[in-house]
């Protein structure tokens, strides 16, 4: 390894040629506005205090390269292992400065062109001293900037945005008389310095690369994996593997798009779920690269075996793309089922679904078997959602689920296995549907409720030869409104506030209409709402509200909740008898185990109270949790409440099912697992 301190002018070899080659592992141009602002601010601070009689240095980190001989016999070439983000950004800043100097100070413009290009190589691939990767159109956008062409067509690349930012900021300062072009050019090219690290070809640059912690946008786990693949492959295989496999993976799974609530980039999320499918363990988000590297080092020691694994990754990336974007699935029936699962936010099930797609392609299960599996999965997820079950349990369950199944009896075995995986019984489902506060205002929650109510509407039309649909975007209507006026309060009675808190966002109080109808119904009295809903096109509304309902109070909401529960159980029937340990109906709790502490309890109220007290100790900020659960926690004393040690009040109006749901959600929100909360019965 050779190191040297070089000015930016020397990096671009002013007065001579140089060509920087970006290896296949390099990511797209990823710097954002905050990075551009920081760089420009640093340079301007040097500019303000610059004294030509004193030597000023500003260190910008390291550029790591591998000497790669010459091109055309005269152009020194270097593989740029680390530093492409900084070098690309400096190039764009020079481009912006050159564009502004073109008609005012042509000497500076020509010097900048000489920094960025090798004029004698104009008809060769080595004309540009630096070329970004082709990802997201970065290379074409960069060439367009240097050639002073239009940039509007490069919508995916951040390069035009960076150039336009620098051009706008510099032009503003020039117009204000705060920036001298020549002085700024001198500061930019002579004061900025880097440590130029020239690696020997025999060194393992990817190991150095992954350990660098230079200033700039942090590397994602997918960036590190890409680097590892390139550096582990022999030179002769890199072009083939990247063009044939890895580049195609990156074209469908883009890191700048995110997956589910994890907000991980698509490629990182895919690698994490693929590794979970292989190992049975969903690794920490920050350990994806390390687990990938460990798998390769252990199981794929030869270049051919490693190449085979990358080819396999490409196939699984195709499956993953269909899970993220069901329209990519050509089979219409499978596509329709994937679209439902997408609404239900089933990214936790992706390791299992990757296994199912793989089994179909290897003909272990049929297309019909895959479709049946997706329908069974919908049943499982819908019932858990309506029962208020936390999702953290699924992160542990799904990666190992495939190993418990028999592909030759796929449908039967998946039903049998899921029945033992915290599957809600019919009784529990009825109880939680009556009490669970489903609506929370989130758009994804609205889609889930829409899916459930829409399926009920279609179910009510079975045998009629068709079903009605809304003529506009569906919205969720609260029959008892979210802001009850005096008329509603009087109709609900003296306990209106309690009725409002307990029932507002439960399924029994929700229905489907269009936005136009939602605005018309608004806070209207129930007699007016009822009349309109009786004449609504959806059977979900017209059939039910034509039954002679006189008022809309707690009893009426509970009756409708039972009606909807019955239909839900008909649509998503139970797989079979749920193990008794999962039920709560008629059972009296005796003790609860929370992490390592045991509490004796006499009622479900005690269960909820002691669990909440433990959550207070475990939570970073219990107030945030309590505010997310307004049905259960209150700032002030109310009827049927009990005060907690931190001043909050918890409701004591709890069934066994609702208490269980509350406690499991609390444990999930404080970061505990389902195994950390156990209950024993008399």
C-alpha positions as CSV (number, residue, x, y, z in Angstrom):
1,X,0.0,0.0,0.0
2,X,1.3,3.4,-1.0
3,X,-0.1,6.6,0.5
4,X,0.3,10.3,-0.5
5,X,-1.4,13.6,0.1
6,X,-2.7,15.1,-3.1
7,X,-4.5,18.3,-4.0
8,X,-7.6,18.0,-6.1
9,X,-5.7,19.4,-9.1
10,X,-3.2,16.6,-8.8
11,X,-6.0,14.0,-8.4
12,X,-7.3,15.1,-11.8
13,X,-3.7,15.3,-13.0
14,X,-3.9,18.8,-14.4
15,X,-1.7,19.1,-17.5
16,X,-1.8,15.3,-18.0
17,X,-4.2,12.4,-18.6
18,X,-5.7,10.0,-16.1
19,X,-8.7,7.6,-16.1
20,X,-10.6,6.3,-13.0
21,X,-12.4,3.0,-13.5
22,X,-15.3,2.3,-11.2
23,X,-15.3,-1.4,-10.3
24,X,-18.6,-3.3,-10.5
25,X,-19.2,-3.2,-6.8
26,X,-19.6,0.6,-6.8
27,X,-23.0,1.8,-6.0
28,X,-25.0,4.6,-7.8
29,X,-24.3,8.3,-7.0
30,X,-26.0,8.5,-3.6
31,X,-25.1,11.8,-2.1
32,X,-28.0,14.0,-1.2
33,X,-28.6,17.7,-0.5
34,X,-27.3,17.6,3.0
35,X,-24.0,16.2,1.7
36,X,-23.8,18.9,-1.0
37,X,-24.5,21.6,1.5
38,X,-21.8,20.4,3.9
39,X,-19.2,20.2,1.2
40,X,-20.0,23.7,-0.2
41,X,-20.2,25.2,3.3
42,X,-16.7,23.8,4.0
43,X,-15.2,25.2,0.8
44,X,-16.9,28.6,1.3
45,X,-15.5,28.8,4.8
46,X,-12.0,28.3,3.4
47,X,-12.7,30.8,0.6
48,X,-13.7,33.5,3.2
49,X,-10.3,33.2,5.0
50,X,-8.1,32.3,2.1
51,X,-4.7,34.0,2.0
52,X,-2.5,33.2,-1.1
53,X,0.6,33.9,0.9
54,X,-0.2,31.0,3.3
55,X,-0.7,27.4,2.5
56,X,-4.2,26.3,3.4
57,X,-5.3,22.6,3.5
58,X,-8.7,21.0,3.9
59,X,-8.7,17.2,4.3
60,X,-11.5,15.4,2.5
61,X,-10.8,11.9,3.5
62,X,-9.2,9.1,1.5
63,X,-9.3,7.9,-2.1
64,X,-8.5,4.3,-2.4
65,X,-7.3,3.0,-5.8
66,X,-5.6,0.1,-7.5
67,X,-3.1,0.9,-10.2
68,X,-4.4,-0.8,-13.3
69,X,-1.7,0.1,-15.8
70,X,-2.3,2.3,-18.8
71,X,-5.0,2.7,-21.5
72,X,-3.9,3.3,-25.1
73,X,-0.4,3.1,-23.8
74,X,-0.3,6.6,-22.3
75,X,-3.3,7.1,-20.0
76,X,-2.6,6.0,-16.4
77,X,-5.6,4.0,-15.2
78,X,-6.8,3.4,-11.6
79,X,-9.6,1.3,-10.2
80,X,-11.5,3.6,-7.8
81,X,-12.1,1.3,-4.8
82,X,-13.4,4.0,-2.4
83,X,-14.1,7.8,-2.9
84,X,-16.3,7.8,-6.0
85,X,-19.0,9.8,-4.2
86,X,-16.6,12.6,-3.2
87,X,-14.8,12.6,-6.6
88,X,-18.0,12.6,-8.5
89,X,-19.4,15.5,-6.4
90,X,-16.2,17.6,-6.8
91,X,-16.4,16.9,-10.6
92,X,-20.0,18.3,-10.6
93,X,-19.0,21.3,-8.6
94,X,-16.2,22.0,-11.2
95,X,-18.8,21.5,-14.0
96,X,-21.1,24.1,-12.3
97,X,-18.2,26.6,-11.9
98,X,-17.1,26.0,-15.5
99,X,-20.6,26.6,-16.9
100,X,-20.7,30.0,-15.0
101,X,-17.2,30.9,-16.1
102,X,-17.7,30.0,-19.8
103,X,-18.8,33.4,-21.0
104,X,-16.9,35.5,-18.4
105,X,-13.5,33.9,-17.8
106,X,-12.8,31.5,-20.6
107,X,-9.4,30.6,-19.2
108,X,-11.0,29.1,-16.1
109,X,-13.5,27.3,-18.2
110,X,-10.8,25.7,-20.3
111,X,-8.8,24.7,-17.2
112,X,-11.9,22.9,-15.8
113,X,-12.5,21.1,-19.1
114,X,-8.9,19.9,-18.9
115,X,-9.4,18.7,-15.4
116,X,-12.4,16.6,-16.3
117,X,-11.4,15.2,-19.7
118,X,-8.5,13.8,-21.7
119,X,-8.7,15.8,-24.9
120,X,-6.4,13.5,-26.9
121,X,-8.7,10.6,-26.2
122,X,-11.9,12.2,-27.5
123,X,-12.9,9.3,-29.7
124,X,-12.0,6.6,-27.1
125,X,-13.8,5.3,-23.9
126,X,-11.1,7.1,-21.9
127,X,-12.0,10.7,-22.9
128,X,-13.6,11.3,-19.4
129,X,-11.3,11.2,-16.5
130,X,-14.1,9.8,-14.3
131,X,-17.2,7.9,-15.3
132,X,-19.9,7.0,-12.8
133,X,-21.6,3.6,-12.9
134,X,-24.5,3.0,-15.3
135,X,-27.0,2.5,-12.4
136,X,-30.1,4.8,-12.5
137,X,-28.6,6.5,-15.6
138,X,-25.8,8.1,-13.6
139,X,-23.2,7.7,-16.4
140,X,-25.3,9.2,-19.2
141,X,-26.4,12.0,-16.8
142,X,-22.8,12.8,-16.0
143,X,-21.8,12.9,-19.6
144,X,-24.7,15.2,-20.4
145,X,-23.6,17.6,-17.7
146,X,-20.0,17.8,-19.1
147,X,-21.4,18.1,-22.7
148,X,-23.8,20.8,-21.5
149,X,-26.8,18.9,-22.7
150,X,-30.4,18.8,-21.3
151,X,-30.9,16.9,-18.1
152,X,-34.7,16.6,-17.8
153,X,-34.8,13.0,-19.0
154,X,-32.5,11.7,-16.2
155,X,-35.2,11.5,-13.5
156,X,-33.8,8.6,-11.6
157,X,-30.2,9.9,-11.2
158,X,-29.2,12.3,-8.5
159,X,-26.4,13.7,-10.6
160,X,-28.5,16.4,-12.3
161,X,-29.9,17.5,-8.9
162,X,-26.3,17.9,-7.5
163,X,-25.2,19.9,-10.6
164,X,-28.2,22.2,-10.5
165,X,-27.8,22.7,-6.7
166,X,-24.2,23.8,-7.1
167,X,-24.9,25.9,-10.2
168,X,-27.8,27.7,-8.4
169,X,-25.8,28.4,-5.2
170,X,-22.7,29.6,-7.0
171,X,-24.7,31.8,-9.4
172,X,-26.5,33.4,-6.5
173,X,-23.3,34.3,-4.7
174,X,-21.7,35.6,-8.0
175,X,-24.7,37.9,-8.6
176,X,-24.5,39.2,-5.0
177,X,-20.9,40.0,-5.5
178,X,-19.8,37.5,-2.8
179,X,-17.9,35.1,-5.1
180,X,-14.9,35.6,-7.3
181,X,-14.6,32.9,-10.0
182,X,-10.8,32.7,-10.1
183,X,-10.3,32.8,-6.3
184,X,-13.0,30.0,-5.9
185,X,-11.3,27.9,-8.6
186,X,-7.9,28.2,-6.8
187,X,-9.5,27.3,-3.4
188,X,-11.3,24.3,-4.9
189,X,-8.3,22.9,-6.8
190,X,-5.4,23.7,-4.4
191,X,-6.8,23.8,-0.9
192,X,-8.9,20.6,-0.9
193,X,-6.7,17.5,-0.3
194,X,-7.2,13.8,-0.1
195,X,-5.0,10.9,1.1
196,X,-4.4,8.9,-2.1
197,X,-4.1,5.2,-1.2
198,X,-2.7,3.1,-3.9
199,X,-3.2,-0.6,-3.2
200,X,-1.2,-3.5,-4.5
201,X,-3.1,-5.9,-6.7
202,X,-2.4,-8.7,-4.3
203,X,-4.1,-7.0,-1.3
204,X,-7.7,-7.7,-0.4
205,X,-9.2,-4.3,-1.1
206,X,-12.8,-5.3,-0.1
207,X,-11.7,-6.0,3.4
208,X,-10.2,-2.5,3.6
209,X,-13.2,-1.1,1.8
210,X,-15.8,-2.5,4.3
211,X,-13.9,-1.2,7.3
212,X,-13.5,2.4,6.0
213,X,-15.5,5.1,7.8
214,X,-15.0,8.1,5.6
215,X,-17.1,11.2,5.6
216,X,-20.1,11.0,3.3
217,X,-23.3,8.9,2.9
218,X,-22.9,5.6,4.8
219,X,-22.7,2.4,2.9
220,X,-25.8,0.2,3.0
221,X,-25.7,-3.5,3.7
222,X,-26.4,-4.1,0.0
223,X,-23.4,-1.8,-1.0
224,X,-21.1,-4.0,1.2
225,X,-22.5,-7.2,-0.4
226,X,-22.0,-5.8,-3.9
227,X,-18.4,-4.9,-3.0
228,X,-17.8,-8.4,-1.5
229,X,-19.1,-10.1,-4.6
230,X,-16.9,-8.1,-7.0
231,X,-13.7,-8.5,-4.9
232,X,-14.2,-12.2,-4.2
233,X,-14.6,-13.1,-7.9
234,X,-11.6,-13.5,-10.2
235,X,-11.1,-10.7,-12.6
236,X,-12.1,-12.8,-15.5
237,X,-15.5,-13.7,-14.0
238,X,-16.5,-10.2,-12.8
239,X,-17.9,-8.9,-16.1
240,X,-20.0,-12.0,-16.7
241,X,-21.4,-12.3,-13.2
242,X,-22.3,-8.6,-12.9
243,X,-23.8,-8.2,-16.3
244,X,-25.7,-11.6,-16.4
245,X,-26.8,-11.8,-12.8
246,X,-26.1,-9.0,-10.2
247,X,-26.9,-6.0,-12.4
248,X,-30.3,-7.6,-13.2
249,X,-31.0,-8.1,-9.5
250,X,-30.3,-4.4,-8.9
251,X,-32.5,-3.4,-11.8
252,X,-35.6,-5.0,-10.2
253,X,-34.8,-4.4,-6.6
254,X,-33.7,-0.9,-6.1
255,X,-32.1,0.2,-2.8
256,X,-33.7,3.7,-2.9
257,X,-37.2,2.1,-2.6
258,X,-38.1,0.7,0.8
259,X,-39.9,-2.4,2.0
260,X,-42.7,-2.5,4.7
261,X,-42.3,-0.9,8.1
262,X,-38.6,-1.8,8.3
263,X,-38.0,1.0,5.7
264,X,-35.0,-1.1,4.5
265,X,-34.0,-0.6,0.9
266,X,-35.4,-3.3,-1.4
267,X,-32.1,-5.1,-2.1
268,X,-31.0,-5.1,1.6
269,X,-34.5,-6.4,2.6
270,X,-34.4,-9.1,-0.1
271,X,-31.0,-10.3,1.1
272,X,-32.2,-10.4,4.7
273,X,-35.3,-12.4,3.8
274,X,-33.3,-14.7,1.5
275,X,-30.9,-15.4,4.3
276,X,-33.8,-16.1,6.7
277,X,-35.2,-18.6,4.2
278,X,-31.9,-20.4,4.0
279,X,-31.0,-20.3,7.7
280,X,-34.3,-20.1,9.5
281,X,-33.3,-17.0,11.4
282,X,-34.2,-13.4,10.5
283,X,-30.9,-11.6,11.2
284,X,-30.5,-8.0,12.6
285,X,-30.9,-5.4,9.9
286,X,-27.3,-4.3,10.4
287,X,-25.8,-7.8,10.1
288,X,-27.1,-8.7,6.6
289,X,-23.7,-8.3,4.9
290,X,-21.9,-10.2,7.7
291,X,-24.4,-13.1,7.5
292,X,-24.1,-13.1,3.7
293,X,-20.3,-13.2,3.8
294,X,-20.4,-16.0,6.4
295,X,-22.7,-18.1,4.3
296,X,-20.5,-17.7,1.2
297,X,-17.2,-18.4,3.1
298,X,-18.7,-21.5,4.6
299,X,-20.7,-23.1,1.7
300,X,-19.3,-21.7,-1.6
301,X,-15.5,-21.9,-1.5
302,X,-14.9,-22.1,-5.3
303,X,-15.5,-19.4,-7.9
304,X,-17.9,-21.7,-9.8
305,X,-19.9,-22.5,-6.7
306,X,-20.0,-18.8,-5.8
307,X,-21.2,-17.9,-9.3
308,X,-23.9,-20.5,-9.0
309,X,-25.1,-18.9,-5.8
310,X,-25.3,-15.4,-7.4
311,X,-27.3,-17.0,-10.3
312,X,-29.7,-18.5,-7.6
313,X,-30.0,-15.1,-6.0
314,X,-31.1,-13.7,-9.4
315,X,-33.9,-16.3,-9.5
316,X,-35.1,-15.5,-6.0
317,X,-34.9,-11.8,-6.7
318,X,-37.5,-12.4,-9.4
319,X,-39.8,-14.1,-6.8
320,X,-39.2,-11.1,-4.4
321,X,-40.1,-8.6,-7.1
322,X,-43.5,-10.4,-7.5
323,X,-44.1,-10.2,-3.8
324,X,-43.4,-6.4,-3.8
325,X,-45.2,-5.7,-7.1
326,X,-47.9,-8.3,-7.7
327,X,-48.5,-7.0,-11.2
328,X,-45.3,-8.7,-12.2
329,X,-47.0,-12.1,-11.6
330,X,-48.4,-13.3,-14.9
331,X,-50.9,-15.7,-13.4
332,X,-54.0,-13.6,-12.7
333,X,-55.3,-15.7,-9.8
334,X,-52.0,-15.8,-8.0
335,X,-51.6,-12.1,-8.7
336,X,-55.0,-11.3,-7.1
337,X,-54.0,-13.2,-4.0
338,X,-50.7,-11.5,-3.8
339,X,-52.4,-8.1,-4.0
340,X,-54.5,-8.9,-1.0
341,X,-51.5,-10.0,1.0
342,X,-49.7,-6.8,0.0
343,X,-52.5,-4.8,1.6
344,X,-52.1,-6.9,4.7
345,X,-48.4,-6.0,5.0
346,X,-47.1,-9.5,5.1
347,X,-43.4,-8.7,4.6
348,X,-42.7,-10.9,7.7
349,X,-43.9,-13.9,5.6
350,X,-41.5,-13.3,2.7
351,X,-39.0,-16.0,3.7
352,X,-41.8,-18.5,3.6
353,X,-43.2,-17.2,0.3
354,X,-39.7,-17.4,-1.3
355,X,-39.6,-21.0,-0.3
356,X,-43.1,-21.6,-1.7
357,X,-42.2,-20.0,-5.1
358,X,-39.0,-22.0,-5.2
359,X,-41.0,-25.2,-4.5
360,X,-43.4,-24.4,-7.3
361,X,-40.6,-23.8,-9.8
362,X,-39.0,-27.1,-8.7
363,X,-42.4,-28.8,-9.1
364,X,-42.6,-29.8,-5.4
365,X,-46.0,-28.1,-5.3
366,X,-48.3,-27.2,-8.1
367,X,-49.6,-23.7,-9.1
368,X,-52.9,-24.7,-7.5
369,X,-51.0,-25.6,-4.4
370,X,-49.2,-22.3,-4.3
371,X,-52.6,-20.5,-4.7
372,X,-54.1,-22.5,-1.9
373,X,-51.1,-21.7,0.3
374,X,-51.6,-18.0,-0.3
375,X,-55.3,-18.2,0.5
376,X,-54.5,-20.1,3.8
377,X,-51.9,-17.4,4.6
378,X,-54.6,-14.7,4.0
379,X,-56.9,-16.5,6.5
380,X,-54.1,-16.6,9.1
381,X,-53.1,-13.0,8.7
382,X,-56.6,-11.6,8.6
383,X,-57.7,-13.4,11.7
384,X,-54.6,-12.3,13.6
385,X,-55.1,-8.7,12.5
386,X,-58.7,-8.7,13.6
387,X,-57.7,-10.3,16.9
388,X,-55.1,-7.6,17.5
389,X,-52.2,-9.9,17.6
390,X,-48.7,-8.3,17.5
391,X,-46.5,-9.0,14.5
392,X,-43.1,-9.5,16.2
393,X,-44.0,-13.2,16.7
394,X,-44.1,-13.7,13.0
395,X,-40.5,-12.6,12.5
396,X,-39.5,-15.8,14.3
397,X,-42.2,-18.1,13.0
398,X,-42.2,-17.6,9.3
399,X,-38.4,-18.3,8.6
400,X,-38.8,-21.8,10.0
401,X,-42.4,-22.6,8.8
402,X,-41.5,-24.3,5.6
403,X,-39.4,-26.9,7.4
404,X,-42.5,-28.0,9.4
405,X,-44.6,-28.7,6.3
406,X,-45.0,-31.6,4.0
407,X,-45.1,-30.4,0.3
408,X,-46.9,-33.5,-0.8
409,X,-49.8,-32.6,1.5
410,X,-49.2,-28.8,1.3
411,X,-52.7,-27.4,2.0
412,X,-53.4,-29.9,4.8
413,X,-50.0,-29.5,6.5
414,X,-50.0,-25.7,6.4
415,X,-53.4,-25.5,8.0
416,X,-52.5,-28.0,10.7
417,X,-49.2,-26.2,11.4
418,X,-50.6,-22.6,11.5
419,X,-53.3,-23.7,13.9
420,X,-50.6,-24.1,16.5
421,X,-49.0,-20.7,15.7
422,X,-51.1,-18.4,17.9
423,X,-54.1,-18.8,15.6
424,X,-57.2,-17.0,17.0
425,X,-60.2,-19.2,17.8
426,X,-63.7,-18.2,16.6
427,X,-64.7,-17.2,20.1
428,X,-61.6,-15.0,20.5
429,X,-62.2,-13.4,17.1
430,X,-65.8,-12.5,18.1
431,X,-64.6,-11.0,21.4
432,X,-61.8,-8.9,19.9
433,X,-63.9,-7.7,16.9
434,X,-66.4,-6.3,19.4
435,X,-63.7,-4.4,21.4
436,X,-60.5,-3.9,19.2
437,X,-59.9,-0.3,18.1
438,X,-59.0,-1.1,14.5
439,X,-59.1,2.4,12.9
440,X,-56.0,4.5,13.7
441,X,-56.0,6.9,10.8
442,X,-53.0,5.3,9.0
443,X,-53.5,4.8,5.3
444,X,-52.4,1.2,5.4
445,X,-54.9,0.5,8.2
446,X,-57.7,2.0,6.1
447,X,-56.7,-0.4,3.2
448,X,-56.9,-3.4,5.6
449,X,-60.3,-2.4,6.9
450,X,-61.5,-1.8,3.3
451,X,-60.3,-5.3,2.4
452,X,-62.3,-6.8,5.2
453,X,-65.5,-4.8,4.6
454,X,-65.3,-5.2,0.9
455,X,-65.0,-9.0,1.2
456,X,-68.1,-9.0,3.5
457,X,-70.0,-7.0,0.9
458,X,-69.1,-9.5,-1.8
459,X,-70.0,-12.4,0.5
460,X,-73.5,-10.9,1.1
461,X,-74.1,-11.0,-2.6
462,X,-73.1,-14.6,-3.1
463,X,-75.8,-16.4,-5.2
464,X,-77.1,-13.1,-6.8
465,X,-74.9,-13.4,-9.9
466,X,-72.8,-10.3,-9.1
467,X,-72.0,-7.7,-6.5
468,X,-72.0,-3.9,-6.4
469,X,-68.8,-1.8,-6.2
470,X,-68.2,1.8,-5.2
471,X,-68.1,4.3,-8.1
472,X,-65.2,6.2,-6.4
473,X,-62.2,5.8,-4.1
474,X,-63.5,4.0,-0.9
475,X,-63.4,5.8,2.4
476,X,-64.1,4.6,5.9
477,X,-67.2,6.1,7.4
478,X,-67.7,6.2,11.2
479,X,-71.4,5.7,11.8
480,X,-71.1,7.3,15.3
481,X,-69.0,10.2,14.1
482,X,-65.5,11.1,15.3
483,X,-66.6,14.5,16.5
484,X,-70.1,13.9,17.9
485,X,-72.3,17.0,18.2
486,X,-74.9,17.8,20.9
487,X,-77.6,15.7,19.0
488,X,-75.3,12.6,19.1
489,X,-74.4,13.1,22.7
490,X,-78.0,13.4,23.7
491,X,-78.8,10.2,21.7
492,X,-76.0,8.3,23.4
493,X,-77.1,9.3,26.9
494,X,-75.3,10.4,30.0
495,X,-72.5,7.8,29.4
496,X,-71.9,9.2,25.9
497,X,-68.2,9.7,26.5
498,X,-67.5,6.2,27.7
499,X,-69.6,4.8,24.8
500,X,-67.6,7.0,22.4
501,X,-64.2,5.9,23.7
502,X,-65.0,2.2,23.7
503,X,-66.8,1.9,20.4
504,X,-65.7,4.7,18.0
505,X,-63.0,2.9,16.1
506,X,-64.3,-0.7,16.4
507,X,-65.4,-2.6,13.3
508,X,-69.0,-2.5,14.4
509,X,-69.0,1.3,14.0
510,X,-67.3,1.4,10.6
511,X,-68.6,1.0,7.0
512,X,-67.6,1.8,3.4
513,X,-68.7,4.8,1.3
514,X,-67.2,7.1,-1.2
515,X,-65.6,10.4,-0.3
516,X,-68.7,12.3,-1.5
517,X,-71.0,10.2,0.7
518,X,-68.5,10.6,3.6
519,X,-68.8,14.4,3.4
520,X,-72.6,14.2,3.1
521,X,-73.0,11.9,6.1
522,X,-70.4,13.6,8.3
523,X,-71.9,14.4,11.7
524,X,-75.5,13.9,10.6
525,X,-77.9,12.4,13.1
526,X,-78.3,8.6,13.0
527,X,-81.9,8.9,11.6
528,X,-80.5,10.7,8.5
529,X,-77.5,8.4,8.1
530,X,-79.7,5.3,8.4
531,X,-82.0,6.5,5.7
532,X,-79.1,7.1,3.3
533,X,-77.3,3.9,4.1
534,X,-80.6,1.9,3.6
535,X,-80.5,3.2,0.0
536,X,-76.8,2.7,-0.5
537,X,-75.7,0.5,-3.4
538,X,-73.4,-1.7,-1.3
539,X,-75.2,-4.7,0.3
540,X,-72.9,-4.2,3.3
541,X,-75.0,-1.0,4.0
542,X,-78.4,-1.5,2.4
543,X,-79.1,-5.0,3.7
544,X,-78.1,-4.3,7.3
545,X,-79.5,-0.8,7.9
546,X,-82.9,-1.8,6.4
547,X,-83.4,-4.1,9.4
548,X,-85.3,-1.6,11.5
549,X,-82.6,-0.2,13.7
550,X,-84.0,2.7,15.8
551,X,-80.9,4.1,17.4
552,X,-77.1,3.8,17.3
553,X,-75.7,3.2,20.7
554,X,-73.3,0.8,22.4
555,X,-75.8,-2.1,22.1
556,X,-76.4,-1.4,18.4
557,X,-72.7,-1.3,17.7
558,X,-72.1,-4.6,19.5
559,X,-75.0,-6.2,17.6
560,X,-73.5,-5.1,14.3
561,X,-70.0,-6.3,15.4
562,X,-71.6,-9.8,16.0
563,X,-73.2,-9.7,12.6
564,X,-69.8,-8.8,10.9
565,X,-68.0,-11.4,13.1
566,X,-70.3,-14.1,11.8
567,X,-69.7,-13.1,8.2
568,X,-65.9,-12.9,8.8
569,X,-65.9,-16.4,10.2
570,X,-67.8,-17.7,7.1
571,X,-65.3,-16.0,4.8
572,X,-62.2,-17.0,6.7
573,X,-63.3,-20.1,8.6
574,X,-61.2,-21.7,11.3
575,X,-58.6,-24.2,10.2
576,X,-59.7,-26.5,13.1
577,X,-59.7,-26.7,16.9
578,X,-57.3,-24.2,18.4
579,X,-55.1,-25.5,21.2
580,X,-56.6,-24.7,24.5
581,X,-53.6,-22.7,25.6
582,X,-54.4,-20.1,23.0
583,X,-58.0,-19.6,24.2
584,X,-59.2,-17.4,27.0
585,X,-63.0,-17.9,27.1
586,X,-64.1,-19.1,30.5
587,X,-60.5,-19.5,31.8
588,X,-59.4,-17.9,35.0
589,X,-55.8,-16.6,35.1
590,X,-53.6,-17.7,38.0
591,X,-50.2,-16.4,37.3
592,X,-48.3,-14.4,34.7
593,X,-44.6,-14.7,33.8
594,X,-43.2,-11.4,32.4
595,X,-39.5,-11.9,31.3
596,X,-38.1,-13.4,34.6
597,X,-40.7,-12.2,37.2
598,X,-43.9,-14.1,38.2
599,X,-47.0,-12.4,39.4
600,X,-50.0,-14.0,41.1
601,X,-53.3,-12.6,39.7
602,X,-57.0,-13.1,40.4
603,X,-58.6,-11.6,37.4
604,X,-57.9,-10.3,33.8
605,X,-57.8,-6.8,35.3
606,X,-54.8,-7.9,37.4
607,X,-53.2,-9.4,34.3
608,X,-53.4,-6.1,32.4
609,X,-52.4,-4.0,35.4
610,X,-49.2,-5.9,36.2
611,X,-48.2,-6.1,32.5
612,X,-48.7,-2.4,32.2
613,X,-46.5,-1.8,35.3
614,X,-43.7,-3.9,33.7
615,X,-44.1,-2.0,30.4
616,X,-43.6,1.2,32.3
617,X,-40.2,-0.1,33.5
618,X,-39.2,-1.5,30.1
619,X,-40.3,1.4,27.9
620,X,-38.1,4.3,26.9
621,X,-41.1,6.5,26.9
622,X,-44.4,5.0,28.2
623,X,-46.3,8.2,27.3
624,X,-45.9,7.5,23.6
625,X,-47.2,4.0,24.0
626,X,-50.2,5.1,26.1
627,X,-51.1,7.8,23.6
628,X,-51.2,5.2,20.8
629,X,-53.7,3.1,22.8
630,X,-56.4,5.7,23.9
631,X,-59.0,2.9,24.4
632,X,-57.0,1.4,27.3
633,X,-55.0,4.3,28.8
634,X,-56.2,7.7,30.1
635,X,-54.6,10.8,31.6
636,X,-57.5,11.4,34.0
637,X,-59.6,9.0,36.2
638,X,-62.7,7.5,34.5
639,X,-65.2,4.9,35.4
640,X,-63.8,1.4,35.6
641,X,-60.2,2.5,35.6
642,X,-57.2,1.8,37.9
643,X,-54.2,4.2,38.4
644,X,-50.7,3.1,37.4
645,X,-47.5,4.0,39.3
646,X,-46.6,6.7,36.7
647,X,-50.0,8.5,37.0
648,X,-51.7,7.0,33.9
649,X,-55.0,5.2,34.3
650,X,-55.7,1.8,32.7
651,X,-59.2,0.6,31.9
652,X,-60.5,-2.4,34.0
653,X,-63.4,-3.1,31.5
654,X,-61.6,-6.0,30.0
655,X,-62.5,-9.5,28.8
656,X,-59.9,-12.2,28.7
657,X,-59.4,-11.8,25.0
658,X,-59.1,-8.0,25.1
659,X,-56.7,-8.2,28.1
660,X,-54.6,-10.7,26.3
661,X,-54.5,-8.6,23.2
662,X,-53.6,-5.5,25.2
663,X,-50.7,-7.3,27.0
664,X,-49.2,-8.8,23.9
665,X,-49.3,-5.4,22.2
666,X,-47.6,-3.8,25.2
667,X,-44.9,-6.4,25.2
668,X,-44.3,-5.9,21.5
669,X,-44.1,-2.1,21.8
670,X,-41.5,-2.3,24.5
671,X,-39.4,-4.7,22.4
672,X,-40.1,-7.9,24.3
673,X,-41.0,-11.1,22.5
674,X,-44.1,-13.2,22.9
675,X,-42.1,-15.8,24.8
676,X,-41.4,-13.1,27.4
677,X,-45.1,-13.0,28.4
678,X,-46.7,-16.2,29.5
679,X,-49.9,-16.9,31.4
680,X,-51.1,-19.9,33.5
681,X,-54.7,-20.7,34.3
682,X,-56.5,-22.4,37.2
